[in-house]
Amino acid sequence: MQVNDSAQVMIMHNKTIKETPIWKKSLLTVVEAAKYFQIGEENIRRITREHKDESFVLWRNRRVFIRREAFEKFLDGLNEI
């Protein structure tokens, strides 16, 4: 497997796979949300636990996903994290 960081392209088994940039994704993992919003992973996890019924949180089995646009609006309304 080779990764070309500048082009966000992965080459696996002689096939090229383009990754979708984080800012184009509507659902983010905790790791992606931490990178995108520049908030620590633990803070993202804490916020999702404390606001598990909010519109920006999506639970699939034991995994949590963050709806990017809804989370942006939520963060805009906060004074501190």
C-alpha positions as MATLAB code, in Angstrom:
seq = 'MQVNDSAQVMIMHNKTIKETPIWKKSLLTVVEAAKYFQIGEENIRRITREHKDESFVLWRNRRVFIRREAFEKFLDGLNEI';
ca = [
       0.000    0.000    0.000;
       1.329    3.440   -0.930;
      -0.117    6.748    0.202;
       0.409   10.014   -1.614;
      -0.430   12.699    0.971;
      -0.553   15.638   -1.402;
      -3.168   14.105   -3.679;
      -5.028   12.060   -1.035;
      -4.703    8.960   -3.235;
      -4.156    5.425   -1.987;
      -2.715    2.711   -4.175;
      -3.672   -0.769   -2.992;
      -3.195   -3.944   -5.012;
      -2.481   -1.878   -8.137;
      -5.811   -0.023   -7.826;
      -6.032    3.695   -7.166;
      -8.551    4.808   -4.552;
      -9.261    8.505   -4.046;
     -10.239    9.519   -0.531;
     -12.951   12.097   -0.005;
     -11.598   15.181    1.774;
     -12.940   15.637    5.315;
     -14.591   18.972    4.518;
     -16.739   17.262    1.845;
     -17.982   14.467    4.128;
     -21.326   14.851    5.852;
     -20.603   12.173    8.504;
     -17.320   12.161   10.395;
     -15.717    9.653   12.716;
     -14.400   10.897   16.047;
     -10.847   10.975   14.659;
     -11.916   12.920   11.566;
     -13.985   15.361   13.641;
     -11.035   15.946   15.973;
      -8.807   16.785   13.003;
     -11.403   18.933   11.243;
     -12.534   20.953   14.272;
      -9.122   20.927   15.980;
     -10.624   19.557   19.186;
      -9.162   16.587   21.055;
     -10.687   13.165   20.500;
     -11.573   12.863   24.186;
     -13.457   16.175   24.057;
     -15.370   15.009   20.970;
     -16.265   11.761   22.768;
     -17.312   13.680   25.904;
     -19.531   16.026   23.900;
     -21.211   13.114   22.099;
     -21.834   11.337   25.425;
     -23.272   14.469   27.051;
     -25.424   15.318   24.009;
     -26.246   11.829   22.724;
     -29.786   12.853   21.696;
     -28.709   15.928   19.703;
     -29.105   16.042   15.930;
     -25.342   16.053   15.302;
     -24.783   12.634   16.948;
     -25.418    9.403   15.074;
     -24.882    6.076   16.822;
     -24.348    2.896   14.805;
     -24.014   -0.050   17.186;
     -21.214    1.123   19.491;
     -19.664    3.571   17.004;
     -20.484    7.246   17.019;
     -20.511    9.498   13.977;
     -20.780   13.276   13.911;
     -22.901   15.139   11.387;
     -20.430   17.815   10.313;
     -22.778   20.707    9.485;
     -25.019   20.183   12.536;
     -21.948   19.960   14.787;
     -20.586   23.200   13.321;
     -23.852   24.950   14.241;
     -23.734   23.414   17.719;
     -20.159   24.614   18.266;
     -21.042   28.116   17.044;
     -23.510   28.379   19.931;
     -20.956   27.405   22.601;
     -18.854   29.846   24.575;
     -16.331   27.198   25.635;
     -15.726   23.484   25.265;
];
